[in-house]
C-alpha cells in the first residue's frame, strides 16, 4: 500500500495589507489608479498570461499607455492578475487596507511603495485584533 502526501495551495492566507500614505490625496489617487488598472486588466484579459511562458508575457498597447501615464514602471505582466483576484480594498483618509485570501500581493505592494506609502502586511489568522474586521 502506498501513502501519498500532497501539498496544495488551497490554504486561505487571510492577508491584510495596509498602506499609509503621506497625505489623504495620495491614498485617493492610488485607489483611483488601482481601479483604472483593474478595469484595463479585465478589458485586456491579460491576467490570464500569468500562466503562459514567461517569454510570451507582454502588455497590451493600452496597458503600456496606462502604466506609463500612471508612472508605474515596476509592475510586470504576471503582477496584473492580482488586481482582479478576489480582494477587498477600503480607503480611510491617508490609509488603504486590502484584505485577501491570496498569497500574491506584490502588485499592491509595488503600487503603494511607488506612491510613497509605508506598507504593513500580516495574516489576520495570527493577528486577528489588528484586522480591519476586528474594529
Secondary structure as GFF3:
##gff-version 3
##sequence-region A 1 135
A	DSSP	beta_strand	15	20	.	.	.	ID=ss1
A	DSSP	alpha_helix	24	44	.	.	.	ID=ss2
A	DSSP	three_ten_helix	46	51	.	.	.	ID=ss3
A	DSSP	three_ten_helix	54	56	.	.	.	ID=ss4
A	DSSP	alpha_helix	61	69	.	.	.	ID=ss5
A	DSSP	three_ten_helix	77	83	.	.	.	ID=ss6
A	DSSP	beta_strand	87	92	.	.	.	ID=ss7
A	DSSP	beta_strand	95	100	.	.	.	ID=ss8
A	DSSP	alpha_helix	106	114	.	.	.	ID=ss9
A	DSSP	beta_strand	118	123	.	.	.	ID=ss10
A	DSSP	three_ten_helix	128	130	.	.	.	ID=ss11
A	DSSP	three_ten_helix	132	134	.	.	.	ID=ss12
###
